[in-house]
Amino acid sequence: MATPPPPPRPQGRGREIHTLDEFDASLALPGGLAGLRIQSVDLTHRTFALLATPTAATVFLGCPMEPEAAVKVRADGALVFPPVPGLPFDPYRNRLYTPDELYEGVGGDDGYPATPDALSYAWFRATRADGDVLSSMLRSIHDDAVGDALDEHLAGRPVVGVMGGHAMGRGTEAYAGAARLGRSLARAGYTVATGGGPGAMEAANLGAYTAPFADPALTEALAHLAKAPSFTPSVTDWARAAFRVRALLPGGGDSISIPTWFYGHEPSNAFAGHIAKYFANALREEGLLARSTAGVVFLPGAAGTVQEIFGNATPNYYGSLGAPTPMVLVDRAHWTGRLPAWPLLERLAENRPMAARIALVDSVDDAPAALARLAAAQPTPSATPPSATP
């Protein structure tokens, strides 16, 4: 019986070009632009280069160019995905968001409603139920581009996720504890990743932001933020307080946040250095957990945090992503009494390799040591081989 041929692959070299400098450097390479993927680069001032260089099997993703250049590259056999006018976001973007980008204009008279973050949420609300295939395609292209940029940014980094509820208010001891956790993890060399919203998520990103500074910097930041304890009733006031802290402490540490416009009423926090914001919450949830390669710390939360616990436990149980990663649940009373997720997690882990990679601690300040202990632990052999089905 003949072996079937391999499935066809896209033509080209697959190398991505994200800047004009990279574009210009590629012109001198063997093959020039042929087969490259040029992503969201303004080429309106590179008409001569496009006319003079072969572009067979090149892919242009959202690259503005003069009409004569567009005609020529299509004649070469290039694929051209043109920019889409009238959108508050770039569906082909080649990089993660920053707080300054999402909150551009928040200091103006119109405040938060005029920012790209708010305008993108308004576009999402207006289009997500209209059945328009173009809108759904643009959301999918955007989210794929963001996921690609996130993988490129995190390559080789040990990432620890911090999960917790959005309702944790600034000015509370719980918020301060989550911030200390983020600071400790960042100082230990981890990249902190959160769901990107307010509450515990903002606190962990804040802690990572203040990690390069002396300890009093976090105390000072917490005092300033307590003056605007919640994003309700005013997202504008809440966001401006964060940017005042950033101005007082310029050049803070990096961390990642992964929020979603699906929950756009919960604004993205301004303390993550890089933001991977998605339209599809399912992609966001799965991507956040899968990219937390060095473990996850779960602070007290409600339904969303419970979902994240077992979303993380499932691949650890089956080994579908490799060796189980550490899971630390914080606040014994919460996870054994109010929402008893720990007993179920412990039962699931029995006789599984993941049993050596789960821990329950009383205080948020105990979490970094527990994470380090679990990371060093050897997974126990599985008495029952994991099944491919639940």
C-alpha positions as CSV (number, residue, x, y, z in Angstrom):
1,M,0.0,0.0,0.0
2,A,1.5,3.3,-1.1
3,T,2.4,5.8,1.6
4,P,0.2,8.9,1.3
5,P,2.0,12.1,0.4
6,P,2.6,14.6,3.2
7,P,0.1,17.4,3.5
8,P,1.0,20.6,1.5
9,R,2.8,23.3,3.4
10,P,2.7,27.0,2.8
11,Q,5.3,28.2,0.4
12,G,8.2,30.3,1.6
13,R,10.8,30.5,4.3
14,G,8.4,31.4,7.1
15,R,10.7,34.0,8.7
16,E,8.8,37.0,10.1
17,I,9.7,40.6,9.5
18,H,8.4,43.0,12.1
19,T,10.2,46.3,11.5
20,L,11.5,48.5,8.7
21,D,15.1,47.8,9.8
22,E,14.5,44.0,9.4
23,F,12.8,44.7,6.1
24,D,15.8,46.7,4.8
25,A,18.3,44.1,6.0
26,S,16.4,41.4,4.2
27,L,16.8,43.1,0.9
28,A,20.5,42.2,0.9
29,L,20.1,38.5,1.8
30,P,20.1,35.7,-0.8
31,G,16.5,35.5,-2.0
32,G,15.6,39.0,-0.8
33,L,12.0,39.2,0.3
34,A,10.9,36.0,-1.4
35,G,9.0,33.7,0.9
36,L,9.1,36.0,4.0
37,R,6.2,36.9,6.2
38,I,6.1,40.7,6.6
39,Q,3.8,41.6,9.4
40,S,2.2,45.0,10.1
41,V,5.1,47.1,8.7
42,D,4.3,50.4,6.9
43,L,5.9,50.0,3.4
44,T,4.5,53.2,1.8
45,H,8.0,54.6,1.6
46,R,9.6,51.4,0.3
47,T,7.9,51.4,-3.1
48,F,11.2,51.3,-5.1
49,A,12.4,48.3,-3.0
50,L,9.2,46.4,-3.6
51,L,9.3,47.1,-7.4
52,A,12.9,46.0,-7.6
53,T,12.9,42.9,-5.4
54,P,11.4,39.5,-6.1
55,T,8.5,38.7,-3.8
56,A,7.4,35.3,-4.9
57,A,5.6,33.5,-2.1
58,T,6.0,36.5,0.2
59,V,3.1,37.1,2.6
60,F,2.2,40.7,3.5
61,L,0.1,40.9,6.6
62,G,-1.5,44.3,7.0
63,C,1.3,46.3,5.4
64,P,0.3,49.6,3.9
65,M,1.9,50.1,0.5
66,E,1.4,52.3,-2.6
67,P,-1.0,50.9,-5.2
68,E,1.7,50.2,-7.8
69,A,3.7,48.2,-5.3
70,A,0.7,46.2,-4.4
71,V,0.0,45.4,-8.0
72,K,3.6,44.3,-8.6
73,V,3.9,42.0,-5.6
74,R,0.6,40.3,-6.4
75,A,1.9,39.7,-9.9
76,D,5.0,38.1,-8.4
77,G,2.8,35.6,-6.6
78,A,2.8,37.3,-3.2
79,L,-0.2,37.0,-0.8
80,V,-1.4,40.4,0.3
81,F,-3.7,40.8,3.3
82,P,-4.4,44.5,3.2
83,P,-5.0,46.7,6.2
84,V,-8.6,47.0,7.4
85,P,-9.7,50.6,7.7
86,G,-11.9,51.9,10.6
87,L,-10.8,49.5,13.3
88,P,-9.6,50.6,16.8
89,F,-7.0,47.8,16.7
90,D,-4.6,46.2,14.3
91,P,-5.6,42.6,13.5
92,Y,-2.2,41.8,12.1
93,R,-0.1,43.3,15.0
94,N,3.4,41.9,15.4
95,R,4.0,42.8,19.0
96,L,2.3,42.7,22.4
97,Y,0.4,45.7,23.8
98,T,1.8,48.1,26.4
99,P,-0.1,50.0,29.0
100,D,0.7,53.3,27.3
101,E,-0.7,52.0,24.0
102,L,-4.0,50.6,25.4
103,Y,-4.5,53.7,27.7
104,E,-3.5,56.4,25.2
105,G,-5.6,59.5,25.9
106,V,-6.7,58.4,29.4
107,G,-5.3,61.7,30.7
108,G,-7.5,63.8,28.4
109,D,-10.9,65.3,28.9
110,D,-12.7,62.2,27.7
111,G,-10.8,59.9,29.9
112,Y,-10.9,56.1,29.6
113,P,-13.9,55.9,27.1
114,A,-11.6,57.5,24.4
115,T,-8.7,55.0,24.8
116,P,-7.9,52.3,22.3
117,D,-8.8,49.7,25.1
118,A,-12.3,51.1,25.6
119,L,-12.9,51.6,21.8
120,S,-11.8,48.0,21.1
121,Y,-14.2,46.7,23.7
122,A,-17.0,48.8,22.2
123,W,-16.2,47.4,18.8
124,F,-16.3,43.9,20.2
125,R,-19.6,44.4,21.9
126,A,-21.1,45.8,18.7
127,T,-19.9,42.9,16.5
128,R,-19.7,39.7,18.5
129,A,-23.3,38.8,18.0
130,D,-24.0,40.2,14.5
131,G,-23.0,37.1,12.7
132,D,-20.7,38.9,10.3
133,V,-18.0,36.6,9.1
134,L,-15.6,39.5,8.6
135,S,-15.8,40.5,12.2
136,S,-15.3,37.0,13.5
137,M,-12.4,36.5,11.1
138,L,-10.7,39.8,12.2
139,R,-11.0,38.7,15.9
140,S,-9.4,35.4,15.1
141,I,-6.6,36.9,13.1
142,H,-5.9,39.4,15.9
143,D,-5.9,36.7,18.6
144,D,-3.6,34.4,16.6
145,A,-1.2,37.4,16.0
146,V,-1.2,38.2,19.8
147,G,-0.5,34.5,20.7
148,D,2.4,34.4,18.3
149,A,3.8,37.6,19.8
150,L,3.4,36.2,23.3
151,D,5.3,33.0,22.4
152,E,8.1,35.0,20.9
153,H,8.3,37.3,24.0
154,L,8.3,34.4,26.5
155,A,10.7,32.1,24.7
156,G,13.1,30.6,27.2
157,R,11.6,32.4,30.2
158,P,10.5,30.6,33.4
159,V,6.9,31.9,33.8
160,V,4.8,31.7,37.0
161,G,1.2,32.4,36.8
162,V,-0.6,34.2,39.6
163,M,-4.4,33.7,39.6
164,G,-7.0,35.4,41.9
165,G,-10.1,37.4,42.0
166,H,-10.8,40.8,40.3
167,A,-12.7,42.1,43.4
168,M,-9.6,42.4,45.6
169,G,-9.5,46.1,46.4
170,R,-6.6,48.4,46.5
171,G,-5.8,49.4,50.1
172,T,-6.5,46.0,51.5
173,E,-4.0,43.6,53.2
174,A,-4.9,41.0,50.6
175,Y,-4.0,43.3,47.8
176,A,-0.7,44.2,49.5
177,G,0.1,40.5,50.0
178,A,-0.5,39.7,46.3
179,A,1.8,42.6,45.5
180,R,4.5,41.2,47.8
181,L,4.1,37.8,46.1
182,G,4.6,39.3,42.6
183,R,7.7,41.2,43.8
184,S,9.2,38.0,45.4
185,L,8.6,36.0,42.3
186,A,10.2,38.6,40.0
187,R,13.2,39.0,42.3
188,A,13.6,35.2,42.2
189,G,14.0,35.4,38.4
190,Y,10.5,34.4,37.3
191,T,8.4,36.2,34.8
192,V,5.1,36.9,36.5
193,A,2.0,36.3,34.4
194,T,-1.6,37.2,35.4
195,G,-5.0,37.4,33.8
196,G,-4.3,41.1,33.4
197,G,-7.3,42.6,35.1
198,P,-7.8,44.5,38.4
199,G,-7.7,43.1,42.0
200,A,-5.2,40.3,42.6
201,M,-4.0,40.4,39.0
202,E,-3.1,44.0,39.2
203,A,-1.4,43.5,42.6
204,A,0.9,40.8,41.3
205,N,1.8,42.9,38.2
206,L,2.4,45.8,40.5
207,G,4.7,43.7,42.7
208,A,6.8,42.7,39.7
209,Y,6.9,46.3,38.5
210,T,8.4,47.4,41.9
211,A,10.8,44.5,42.1
212,P,13.9,46.5,40.9
213,F,13.4,49.2,43.5
214,A,14.0,49.1,47.3
215,D,11.2,47.7,49.4
216,P,9.7,51.1,50.4
217,A,8.8,51.7,46.8
218,L,6.0,49.2,47.0
219,T,4.7,50.7,50.3
220,E,4.6,54.1,48.6
221,A,2.8,52.7,45.5
222,L,0.2,51.0,47.7
223,A,-0.5,54.2,49.5
224,H,-1.1,56.1,46.3
225,L,-3.3,53.5,44.8
226,A,-5.5,53.2,47.9
227,K,-6.9,56.6,47.0
228,A,-8.7,55.0,44.0
229,P,-9.5,51.6,45.5
230,S,-11.6,50.2,42.6
231,F,-12.3,50.6,38.9
232,T,-15.9,51.3,39.9
233,P,-17.4,53.8,39.6
234,S,-14.6,55.4,37.5
235,V,-12.2,53.4,35.4
236,T,-10.6,56.8,34.5
237,D,-9.7,57.6,38.1
238,W,-8.5,54.1,38.7
239,A,-6.3,54.1,35.6
240,R,-4.9,57.6,36.3
241,A,-3.8,56.5,39.8
242,A,-1.8,53.7,38.3
243,F,-0.1,56.0,35.8
244,R,0.8,58.4,38.6
245,V,2.5,55.6,40.3
246,R,4.4,54.7,37.1
247,A,5.5,58.3,36.8
248,L,6.8,58.3,40.4
249,L,8.6,55.0,39.7
250,P,9.7,55.1,36.1
251,G,11.5,52.1,34.6
252,G,9.8,49.3,36.7
253,G,10.2,45.6,36.2
254,D,8.6,43.6,33.4
255,S,5.8,41.1,33.7
256,I,3.0,39.7,31.5
257,S,-0.7,40.2,31.7
258,I,-3.2,38.2,29.5
259,P,-6.6,39.9,29.7
260,T,-9.6,39.7,27.4
261,W,-12.2,42.0,25.9
262,F,-14.7,39.3,26.6
263,Y,-14.6,40.7,30.1
264,G,-14.0,44.2,28.9
265,H,-15.9,45.8,31.8
266,E,-12.9,44.7,33.9
267,P,-10.2,47.0,32.5
268,S,-6.6,45.9,31.9
269,N,-4.2,46.9,34.6
270,A,-1.3,49.3,33.8
271,F,1.5,47.6,35.7
272,A,2.4,44.7,33.3
273,G,5.2,45.6,31.0
274,H,3.6,43.6,28.1
275,I,0.0,42.8,27.6
276,A,-1.4,40.0,25.5
277,K,-5.1,41.0,25.1
278,Y,-7.5,38.6,23.4
279,F,-11.0,38.8,22.1
280,A,-11.7,35.1,22.8
281,N,-11.7,34.3,26.5
282,A,-11.1,30.5,25.9
283,L,-7.9,31.2,24.1
284,R,-6.8,33.6,26.9
285,E,-7.6,31.1,29.7
286,E,-5.9,28.2,28.1
287,G,-3.0,30.2,26.9
288,L,-2.3,31.8,30.3
289,L,-2.2,28.4,32.1
290,A,-0.2,26.6,29.3
291,R,2.4,29.3,29.3
292,S,2.9,29.2,33.1
293,T,5.7,26.7,32.6
294,A,7.2,27.2,36.1
295,G,4.0,26.8,38.0
296,V,0.9,28.7,39.2
297,V,-0.1,30.3,42.5
298,F,-3.8,30.5,43.1
299,L,-4.9,33.3,45.5
300,P,-8.4,33.3,47.0
301,G,-11.0,33.8,44.3
302,A,-14.4,32.7,43.1
303,A,-15.7,30.8,40.1
304,G,-13.1,32.0,37.7
305,T,-10.2,31.0,39.9
306,V,-11.8,27.6,40.6
307,Q,-12.1,27.1,36.9
308,E,-8.4,28.0,36.5
309,I,-7.4,25.5,39.3
310,F,-8.9,22.6,37.5
311,G,-8.0,23.9,34.0
312,N,-4.4,23.7,35.3
313,A,-4.9,20.4,37.1
314,T,-6.3,18.6,34.0
315,P,-3.0,18.6,31.9
316,N,-1.1,17.8,35.1
317,Y,-3.3,14.8,35.8
318,Y,-3.1,13.4,32.3
319,G,0.5,14.5,31.5
320,S,-0.7,16.0,28.2
321,L,1.8,18.9,28.4
322,G,4.7,16.8,29.8
323,A,5.7,16.7,33.5
324,P,3.3,18.3,35.9
325,T,4.0,21.9,36.9
326,P,3.8,23.2,40.5
327,M,0.4,24.4,41.8
328,V,0.3,26.4,45.1
329,L,-3.1,27.3,46.6
330,V,-3.0,30.1,49.1
331,D,-5.4,30.4,52.2
332,R,-6.3,27.1,53.8
333,A,-9.6,28.3,55.1
334,H,-10.7,29.5,51.7
335,W,-9.8,26.4,49.7
336,T,-10.9,23.8,52.3
337,G,-13.9,25.6,53.7
338,R,-15.5,28.4,51.7
339,L,-14.7,26.8,48.3
340,P,-13.2,23.4,49.0
341,A,-11.2,22.9,45.9
342,W,-8.2,21.6,47.7
343,P,-9.7,18.2,48.9
344,L,-10.8,17.5,45.3
345,L,-7.4,18.5,43.9
346,E,-5.6,16.3,46.5
347,R,-7.8,13.4,45.7
348,L,-7.2,13.8,42.0
349,A,-3.4,13.8,42.6
350,E,-3.4,10.5,44.6
351,N,-0.9,8.0,43.0
352,R,-0.2,10.5,40.2
353,P,3.1,12.3,39.4
354,M,1.3,15.5,40.1
355,A,1.0,14.6,43.8
356,A,4.5,15.9,44.4
357,R,3.7,19.2,42.7
358,I,0.7,20.5,44.6
359,A,0.7,22.5,47.9
360,L,-1.7,24.4,50.2
361,V,-0.3,27.2,52.3
362,D,-1.8,29.5,54.9
363,S,-0.3,32.8,53.8
364,V,0.6,34.5,50.6
365,D,4.1,35.1,52.0
366,D,4.6,31.3,52.2
367,A,3.9,30.8,48.5
368,P,7.4,31.5,47.0
369,A,9.0,29.0,49.3
370,A,6.4,26.4,48.5
371,L,6.8,27.0,44.8
372,A,10.5,26.5,45.1
373,R,10.0,23.3,47.1
374,L,7.6,21.9,44.5
375,A,9.9,22.8,41.6
376,A,12.7,20.8,43.2
377,A,10.5,17.8,44.0
378,Q,10.6,14.7,41.9
379,P,7.2,13.7,40.6
380,T,6.0,10.4,42.1
381,P,5.5,7.4,39.7
382,S,2.0,7.0,38.6
383,A,0.3,3.8,39.9
384,T,-2.3,4.0,37.2
385,P,-1.2,5.1,33.7
386,P,-3.2,8.2,32.8
387,S,-6.0,7.6,30.3
388,A,-6.5,9.6,27.2
389,T,-10.1,10.3,28.2
390,P,-11.6,11.5,31.4
